[in-house]
Amino acid sequence: MEAIIKVENLDLFYGNNQALKNISIDVEKNKVTALIGPSGCGKSTFLRTINRMNDLIDNVKITGSILFEGKDIYKDYDVIKLRKKIGMVFQKPNPFPMSVYDNVAYGPKTHGIKNKKQLDEIVEKSLKGAALWDEVKDRLNKSGIGLSGGQQQRLCIARTLAVEPDVILMDEPTSALDPISTLKIEDLIGKLKENYTVIIVTHNMQQAGRISDSTAFFLTGEIVENGPTEELFYKPKDKRTEDYITGRFG
Ligand SMILES: Nc1ncnc2c1ncn2[C@@H]1O[C@H](COP(=O)(O)OP(=O)(O)OP(=O)(O)O)[C@@H](O)[C@H]1O
């Protein structure tokens, strides 16, 4: 297996409150890794450490290391460059209040691409990559906010793809969506892993089972167990994992 991200002995404190405890995990390239666990166990906090989103929060202290392609993201990386390589999709679709086209072209433009033909190509490729092109190709100049919730979330995925990341972090990307839109995003995630590495926080264990190759089970800031999704679901090594996946708590 090829690990694109290696997390070693990661601790994170919000003030005096330790939210992540000695997290170590290898994330495999071109796979989907799901992060599961009860509310407040640190899944989102962990996801945010991977593209340094916690840097924006006061009073956060992080020790240990996260290596991305062998480089320490807290020491050897410029944060803007890092976020270009490691993109993020949030729980609630958050398109910018601008046209569908401009939503997708925004990232490449900020990274210096000005040529209209090149931008057109990026927009089309990204919308196709997010399985949205056919639905919006005739309304590229209409507002992104006018799309349905599921389309908005795919637009946000297209926006992320437009800057050609290697890794896509997703924080409960379907929790605000109806079942049909959810299945579309799940199908899409299955396709995305051909070209990208996906790490997804989900509350929905069926979803983790359906879409992920590996799963990490978090509990009170620690990873109790992680490994191939089937093993974790059907042959958990730790009693706490078994209790959680069989619905005994959480
Ligand atoms: N900005 C913050 N400042 C202080 N404490 C925080 C902050 N964000 C999260 N926490 C705390 O860190 C712990 C982990 O929270 P986090 O949101 O990472 O958990 P989670 O597993 O993603 O939960 P959920 O599934 O409910 O989203 C919680 O105790 C939470 O209260």
The ligand as a Tripos MOL2 file, in Angstrom:
@<TRIPOS>MOLECULE
LIG
   31    33     1     0     0
SMALL
NO_CHARGES

@<TRIPOS>ATOM
      1 N1        -13.3140   25.6630   17.8870 N.pl3     1 LIG1
      2 C1        -13.3390   24.9090   18.9900 C.ar      1 LIG1
      3 N2        -12.9730   25.4320   20.1850 N.ar      1 LIG1
      4 C2        -12.9920   24.6740   21.2990 C.ar      1 LIG1
      5 N3        -13.3700   23.3850   21.3400 N.ar      1 LIG1
      6 C3        -13.7440   22.8140   20.1990 C.ar      1 LIG1
      7 C4        -13.7590   23.5340   18.9640 C.ar      1 LIG1
      8 N4        -14.1740   22.7010   17.9850 N.ar      1 LIG1
      9 C5        -14.4210   21.5090   18.5850 C.ar      1 LIG1
     10 N5        -14.1580   21.5720   19.9120 N.ar      1 LIG1
     11 C6        -14.2800   20.4630   20.8840 C.3       1 LIG1
     12 O1        -13.4550   19.3800   20.4610 O.3       1 LIG1
     13 C7        -14.1060   18.1310   20.6530 C.3       1 LIG1
     14 C8        -14.1910   17.4020   19.3300 C.3       1 LIG1
     15 O2        -15.1100   18.0950   18.4560 O.3       1 LIG1
     16 P1        -15.3140   17.7280   16.9250 P.3       1 LIG1
     17 O3        -16.2510   18.7060   16.3450 O.co2     1 LIG1
     18 O4        -14.0060   17.5220   16.2970 O.co2     1 LIG1
     19 O5        -16.0290   16.2930   17.0610 O.3       1 LIG1
     20 P2        -16.8370   15.4620   15.9820 P.3       1 LIG1
     21 O6        -16.5090   14.0490   16.2550 O.co2     1 LIG1
     22 O7        -16.5760   15.9800   14.6330 O.co2     1 LIG1
     23 O8        -18.3320   15.7750   16.3980 O.3       1 LIG1
     24 P3        -19.6610   15.8360   15.4940 P.3       1 LIG1
     25 O9        -19.8180   14.4710   14.9600 O.co2     1 LIG1
     26 O10       -20.7110   16.1950   16.4810 O.co2     1 LIG1
     27 O11       -19.4270   16.8840   14.4540 O.co2     1 LIG1
     28 C9        -15.4460   18.4430   21.2960 C.3       1 LIG1
     29 O12       -15.3080   18.3170   22.6850 O.3       1 LIG1
     30 C10       -15.6890   19.9010   20.9040 C.3       1 LIG1
     31 O13       -16.4780   20.5420   21.8520 O.3       1 LIG1
@<TRIPOS>BOND
     1     1     2 1
     2     2     3 ar
     3     2     7 ar
     4     3     4 ar
     5     4     5 ar
     6     5     6 ar
     7     6     7 ar
     8     6    10 ar
     9     7     8 ar
    10     8     9 ar
    11     9    10 ar
    12    10    11 1
    13    11    12 1
    14    11    30 1
    15    12    13 1
    16    13    14 1
    17    13    28 1
    18    14    15 1
    19    15    16 1
    20    16    17 2
    21    16    18 1
    22    16    19 1
    23    19    20 1
    24    20    21 2
    25    20    22 1
    26    20    23 1
    27    23    24 1
    28    24    25 2
    29    24    26 1
    30    24    27 1
    31    28    29 1
    32    28    30 1
    33    30    31 1
@<TRIPOS>SUBSTRUCTURE
     1 LIG1         1 GROUP 0 **** ****
